[in-house]
Amino acid sequence: MAKTAEIKMKELHSLYKNCTLCPRNCKKDRLSGEIGVCGVDSEIRVARAALHMWEEPPISGTNGSGTVFFSGCSLSCVFCQNSDISHKRNGKKISRERLAEIFLELQEKGAHNINLVTPTHFIPDIVEALDNAKAAGLRLPIVYNTGGYENVETLGLLDGYIDIYLPDFKYERKDIALKYSHAADYPEKAKLALSEMVRQTGKPTFDKNGIMQKGVIVRHLVLPGYTNDSMNVIKYLYSTYKDDIYISIMNQYTPREAIKEIFPEISRKLTTYEYQKVVEYAKSIGVKNGFTQYGETAKESFIPNFDYTGV
């Protein structure tokens, strides 16, 4: 007999106790108010919910992606462009009922999808909010927008809920992952997570207007001075998945003043030569399903205002 919705939700919310939702496995009792490695307890915090035009074309389309930016993050990368919400955890506390309303409001505004940005540490509430929103008429594809550092077991809770996975694959080398994201196990966890994401969604599908309906787009941000690692990332992705995923090679690295003295080697913008080197490598090994960025993207005007719009 299928579990009742009430039992299912109680089991999901119990995951906040002794929390192991992310690979940090901090085991904090976030349900009782303890703060996890993600920097938050179990109360949902959202910093912005609005149409966003700066995702990949099949995500943003012409109307925009219905992005919901959650506060907190288990990675806390030193170069994070969203540090106001990932490091400082700025955000407004909301109920899961309000979260469901936000999903429906974004649909009403014409969003092509609901885009959950850094959502891992709130998965139990997100699942319930999605159930409630779908019962009230939500019909858009659901995008899971993540840094790629995920537990496969946690992703399993999302099977059937997520239509499109939009993970980062930041590093191939453990030492770089440790230095900039405090996570030497990032490459291992990201590979396992990506395999599960592809299993869940299958090959990419699009509607008649080119808007993605199912599939995986893997993002890789090229860091200044680390083109060799970037090429190793691209090599792994393409040799493993071929055309079953899309690869988005990003040049929008924006140096943060706060890390200038601690990490001087990445306290500069990416050069055109460095970026083009990675793009040309991707082409040379056969990557066709992909996206590139050109123009001046490495500036703060491309960073959203986390002013509680739509929350």
PADREN-640168 format. One record per residue (C-alpha): y, x, z; residue in one letter. Coordinates in pm, 1 decimal, padded with zeros to 6 digits. Example, Ala and Ser with C-alpha at 12.3 -4.5 7.8 and 13.67 -1.06 7.14 Angstrom:
2
yy; xx; zz; kefi
-00450.0; 01230.0; 00780.0; a $
-00106.0; 01367.0; 00714.0; s $
This chain:
311
yy; xx; zz; kefi
00000.0; 00000.0; 00000.0; m $
00343.5; 00129.3; -00088.9; a $
00568.0; 00234.2; 00194.9; k $
00847.1; -00007.5; 00277.4; t $
01197.0; 00109.3; 00195.5; a $
01282.3; 00122.4; 00565.7; e $
00989.9; 00351.9; 00649.4; i $
01066.1; 00570.7; 00349.8; k $
01428.4; 00614.0; 00456.6; m $
01336.3; 00690.5; 00817.6; k $
01102.4; 00962.9; 00694.9; e $
01370.7; 01105.1; 00467.6; l $
01634.1; 01112.0; 00738.5; h $
01393.5; 01283.3; 00976.3; s $
01418.5; 01583.8; 00741.7; l $
01760.9; 01656.7; 00889.4; y $
01583.4; 01743.2; 01214.1; k $
01435.1; 02092.9; 01206.9; n $
01602.6; 02121.1; 00865.7; c $
01417.3; 02295.5; 00583.9; t $
01585.3; 02120.1; 00291.7; l $
01697.7; 02451.1; 00139.5; c $
01524.3; 02791.7; 00124.9; p $
01720.6; 02916.0; 00427.3; r $
01484.9; 02703.9; 00641.8; n $
01731.7; 02723.4; 00932.4; c $
01545.6; 02450.6; 01127.2; k $
01864.6; 02324.2; 01287.2; k $
01870.0; 01967.7; 01418.1; d $
02146.9; 01853.6; 01187.3; r $
02071.9; 01489.1; 01273.8; l $
02190.2; 01559.0; 01629.5; s $
02502.3; 01739.7; 01515.0; g $
02382.7; 02099.1; 01489.5; e $
02534.3; 02297.6; 01202.3; i $
02295.0; 02435.4; 00943.3; g $
02333.0; 02746.1; 00729.1; v $
02496.2; 02508.0; 00480.3; c $
02785.4; 02480.2; 00726.5; g $
02754.2; 02108.2; 00798.5; v $
02557.2; 01861.5; 01006.9; d $
02397.3; 01550.6; 00855.5; s $
02719.8; 01350.9; 00808.4; e $
02801.2; 01325.3; 00438.0; i $
03116.0; 01509.2; 00335.9; r $
03272.5; 01465.5; -00006.7; v $
03585.6; 01643.5; -00132.6; a $
03634.4; 01475.8; -00470.8; r $
03481.8; 01201.2; -00685.8; a $
03634.6; 01173.6; -01031.3; a $
03581.8; 01200.6; -01404.9; l $
03547.4; 01567.4; -01498.5; h $
03597.7; 01701.3; -01850.9; m $
03499.0; 02065.7; -01802.9; w $
03119.5; 02044.5; -01801.9; e $
02906.4; 02123.0; -02108.2; e $
02980.4; 01886.4; -02402.7; p $
02668.4; 01667.1; -02365.5; p $
02751.4; 01620.4; -01995.9; i $
03127.6; 01556.8; -02012.5; s $
03129.1; 01389.4; -02354.2; g $
03451.8; 01208.5; -02438.4; t $
03491.6; 01006.4; -02117.8; n $
03403.5; 01266.5; -01857.0; g $
03123.0; 01326.8; -01611.5; s $
03130.6; 01128.1; -01287.8; g $
03137.3; 01426.4; -01054.3; t $
03088.8; 01395.9; -00679.2; v $
03169.7; 01724.0; -00502.4; f $
02982.7; 01758.3; -00172.7; f $
03111.2; 01992.2; 00099.1; s $
02901.9; 02279.0; 00232.8; g $
02659.5; 02516.8; 00062.3; c $
02358.5; 02720.7; 00166.5; s $
02444.1; 03012.3; -00063.4; l $
02812.5; 03081.7; 00005.1; s $
02845.1; 03328.8; -00282.0; c $
03130.9; 03571.2; -00219.2; v $
03287.8; 03491.4; -00558.1; f $
03258.5; 03111.2; -00538.5; c $
03547.2; 02940.7; -00719.7; q $
03494.5; 02628.6; -00506.1; n $
03525.9; 02818.5; -00177.8; s $
03749.4; 02549.3; -00025.6; d $
03446.2; 02323.6; -00003.8; i $
03156.5; 02570.7; -00004.9; s $
03296.1; 02819.7; 00250.7; h $
03565.0; 02621.0; 00433.9; k $
03365.1; 02296.2; 00409.8; r $
03674.0; 02084.2; 00343.7; n $
03572.1; 01726.0; 00282.7; g $
03597.2; 01368.9; 00402.9; k $
03315.1; 01217.2; 00606.5; k $
03174.3; 00905.6; 00443.0; i $
02881.3; 00670.1; 00491.9; s $
02587.5; 00643.7; 00253.4; r $
02710.0; 00290.6; 00176.4; e $
03043.1; 00433.6; 00064.1; r $
02860.7; 00693.8; -00143.6; l $
02677.8; 00416.4; -00330.4; a $
03012.6; 00245.7; -00392.8; e $
03154.5; 00571.4; -00533.0; i $
02868.6; 00593.6; -00783.0; f $
02941.9; 00240.0; -00903.2; l $
03317.2; 00304.7; -00920.3; e $
03261.3; 00608.9; -01140.7; l $
03041.8; 00400.0; -01368.8; q $
03318.1; 00138.3; -01386.7; e $
03564.8; 00411.3; -01490.8; k $
03347.6; 00496.4; -01791.7; g $
03160.0; 00804.9; -01669.5; a $
02875.0; 00920.3; -01890.5; h $
02667.7; 01010.1; -01584.5; n $
02675.6; 01061.2; -01208.5; i $
02706.8; 01433.3; -01140.4; n $
02600.7; 01543.3; -00790.1; l $
02762.9; 01882.4; -00722.2; v $
02596.7; 02101.6; -00453.9; t $
02401.4; 01808.3; -00308.9; p $
02089.5; 01968.9; -00157.0; t $
02186.4; 01945.8; 00209.9; h $
02249.9; 01569.0; 00181.8; f $
01944.8; 01468.6; -00021.6; i $
01809.4; 01209.1; 00226.7; p $
02135.0; 01011.8; 00215.5; d $
02180.2; 01062.8; -00158.9; i $
01836.9; 00914.0; -00229.9; v $
01920.7; 00605.4; -00024.8; e $
02263.6; 00573.5; -00184.8; a $
02108.1; 00595.5; -00531.6; l $
01855.8; 00324.1; -00442.9; d $
02136.5; 00099.2; -00320.4; n $
02360.5; 00170.3; -00619.6; a $
02079.1; 00107.6; -00868.3; k $
02002.8; -00223.2; -00698.6; a $
02370.4; -00311.1; -00748.2; a $
02372.5; -00219.9; -01118.4; g $
02396.8; 00159.2; -01153.1; l $
02241.3; 00251.9; -01487.7; r $
02381.4; 00598.5; -01567.5; l $
02180.7; 00921.8; -01591.3; p $
02189.2; 01119.1; -01265.8; i $
02280.7; 01489.2; -01287.7; v $
02178.9; 01736.4; -01015.7; y $
02433.5; 02019.3; -01027.7; n $
02310.4; 02308.2; -00813.1; t $
02334.5; 02680.6; -00750.3; g $
01963.3; 02702.1; -00829.1; g $
01856.0; 02806.7; -00478.3; y $
01615.8; 02524.7; -00399.9; e $
01288.0; 02451.5; -00226.3; n $
01029.8; 02304.4; -00461.9; v $
00917.5; 02064.7; -00187.9; e $
01270.5; 01928.3; -00156.4; t $
01302.7; 01886.2; -00532.1; l $
00982.4; 01683.6; -00518.6; g $
01171.1; 01419.8; -00317.9; l $
01397.1; 01372.4; -00621.1; l $
01120.4; 01312.2; -00875.1; d $
01214.2; 00991.4; -01055.2; g $
01573.9; 00998.5; -00929.8; y $
01717.7; 01286.8; -01132.2; i $
01747.3; 01265.5; -01510.3; d $
01928.4; 01593.4; -01577.2; i $
01914.0; 01916.4; -01382.6; y $
02213.6; 02147.9; -01415.8; l $
02116.8; 02458.0; -01213.4; p $
02265.3; 02802.7; -01205.3; d $
02041.9; 03102.6; -01256.4; f $
02268.5; 03365.1; -01104.6; k $
02062.6; 03682.9; -01077.9; y $
01741.8; 03850.5; -01188.0; e $
01778.7; 04142.5; -00946.0; r $
01715.6; 04092.1; -00573.8; k $
01968.3; 04353.1; -00462.1; d $
02253.3; 04181.9; -00646.7; i $
02147.9; 03844.9; -00504.5; a $
02147.6; 03992.3; -00154.9; l $
02486.2; 04158.6; -00197.3; k $
02678.6; 03861.8; -00333.3; y $
02483.2; 03557.4; -00210.5; s $
02303.6; 03692.7; 00097.8; h $
01973.9; 03581.5; -00056.5; a $
01734.3; 03851.9; -00172.3; a $
01479.6; 03579.3; -00248.4; d $
01715.9; 03402.5; -00489.4; y $
01536.4; 03509.4; -00811.7; p $
01198.6; 03400.7; -00676.6; e $
01323.8; 03064.5; -00546.3; k $
01527.6; 02994.6; -00859.6; a $
01227.3; 03054.7; -01085.9; k $
01003.3; 02822.4; -00886.2; l $
01274.5; 02557.8; -00867.6; a $
01346.1; 02571.3; -01240.1; l $
00979.4; 02520.9; -01321.4; s $
00977.8; 02204.0; -01110.7; e $
01298.9; 02078.7; -01270.1; m $
01155.7; 02116.3; -01620.2; v $
00833.2; 01948.1; -01510.8; r $
01026.9; 01647.0; -01384.7; q $
01261.8; 01593.1; -01678.1; t $
01065.5; 01718.5; -01976.8; g $
01231.2; 01825.9; -02300.1; k $
01600.1; 01744.9; -02353.7; p $
01688.3; 01406.5; -02501.3; t $
02027.5; 01273.7; -02613.1; f $
02174.1; 00936.5; -02704.0; d $
02327.9; 00859.3; -03043.6; k $
02660.6; 01005.0; -02928.8; n $
02509.9; 01337.1; -02822.9; g $
02523.5; 01265.1; -02449.0; i $
02226.2; 01411.9; -02264.6; m $
01990.4; 01156.6; -02112.2; q $
01711.3; 01382.6; -01987.9; k $
01654.9; 01754.6; -01959.4; g $
01768.7; 02082.9; -01807.8; v $
02074.2; 02295.7; -01881.1; i $
02064.2; 02631.6; -01704.0; v $
02397.3; 02796.8; -01636.4; r $
02451.7; 03168.2; -01606.0; h $
02786.8; 03312.0; -01502.8; l $
02831.4; 03664.4; -01634.7; v $
02968.0; 03891.1; -01360.0; l $
03192.7; 04188.6; -01441.7; p $
02988.8; 04506.5; -01446.9; g $
02651.4; 04332.6; -01451.8; y $
02578.4; 04262.1; -01816.9; t $
02232.1; 04419.8; -01792.1; n $
02130.4; 04172.1; -01523.3; d $
02274.9; 03889.6; -01731.9; s $
02064.1; 03993.2; -02029.0; m $
01755.4; 04005.9; -01807.0; n $
01831.1; 03652.3; -01689.8; v $
01864.1; 03528.4; -02048.6; i $
01545.0; 03710.5; -02145.4; k $
01351.7; 03544.0; -01862.9; y $
01485.5; 03197.5; -01939.5; l $
01415.8; 03211.9; -02311.5; y $
01078.5; 03385.9; -02292.3; s $
00961.2; 03130.0; -02034.8; t $
01104.4; 02804.6; -02168.4; y $
01206.4; 02866.9; -02531.0; k $
01378.3; 02551.0; -02659.7; d $
01264.0; 02328.6; -02372.3; d $
01590.6; 02404.7; -02190.8; i $
01950.3; 02469.9; -02288.5; y $
02118.8; 02789.2; -02169.3; i $
02489.7; 02786.1; -02088.0; s $
02643.7; 03134.0; -02080.8; i $
02968.1; 03121.7; -01885.6; m $
03270.0; 03353.9; -01892.1; n $
03482.5; 03175.3; -01631.6; q $
03439.2; 03428.8; -01351.2; y $
03761.9; 03412.9; -01149.1; t $
03829.6; 03702.1; -00907.0; p $
03908.8; 03592.6; -00551.6; r $
04187.3; 03773.9; -00368.7; e $
03992.5; 03737.5; -00042.6; a $
03718.4; 03976.8; -00156.3; i $
03935.6; 04233.9; -00331.7; k $
03890.9; 04506.2; -00068.5; e $
03528.7; 04429.0; 00022.6; i $
03394.7; 04398.2; -00332.2; f $
03637.0; 04590.7; -00555.0; p $
03375.8; 04622.5; -00832.2; e $
03393.5; 04248.6; -00905.8; i $
03763.4; 04205.6; -00830.3; s $
03855.3; 04182.9; -01195.8; r $
03809.0; 03942.2; -01482.7; k $
03518.3; 03971.4; -01720.6; l $
03612.6; 04154.0; -02040.9; t $
03564.4; 03999.7; -02383.1; t $
03334.5; 04289.7; -02470.0; y $
03109.5; 04225.6; -02168.1; e $
03079.5; 03856.2; -02241.8; y $
03022.0; 03901.6; -02612.6; q $
02753.2; 04161.0; -02539.3; k $
02552.5; 03901.2; -02345.0; v $
02608.8; 03628.5; -02604.4; v $
02500.6; 03854.2; -02890.5; e $
02190.5; 03953.3; -02696.3; y $
02099.6; 03587.4; -02651.4; a $
02136.4; 03530.1; -03024.7; k $
01928.5; 03839.2; -03103.8; s $
01625.9; 03713.2; -02910.3; i $
01640.5; 03368.9; -03070.2; g $
01837.9; 03146.8; -02832.5; v $
01967.7; 02848.2; -03029.0; k $
01988.3; 02573.1; -02768.4; n $
02286.2; 02692.3; -02574.3; g $
02655.3; 02680.7; -02494.7; f $
02922.2; 02948.6; -02477.4; t $
03277.8; 02958.6; -02345.7; q $
03579.0; 03104.6; -02520.1; y $
03946.1; 03111.4; -02438.3; g $
04117.4; 03155.4; -02102.9; e $
03875.0; 02992.9; -01857.5; t $
03906.7; 03246.7; -01575.6; a $
04202.7; 03090.7; -01402.5; k $
04259.9; 02860.3; -01109.6; e $
04375.8; 02569.4; -01325.4; s $
04010.1; 02515.4; -01414.1; f $
03922.8; 02470.0; -01046.1; i $
03937.4; 02102.4; -00937.7; p $
04177.3; 01986.4; -00668.5; n $
03967.2; 01900.1; -00366.3; f $
04216.2; 01643.6; -00240.4; d $
03970.2; 01360.0; -00166.0; y $
04047.2; 01185.0; -00495.3; t $
03809.9; 00890.7; -00534.2; g $
03657.5; 00936.2; -00189.3; v $
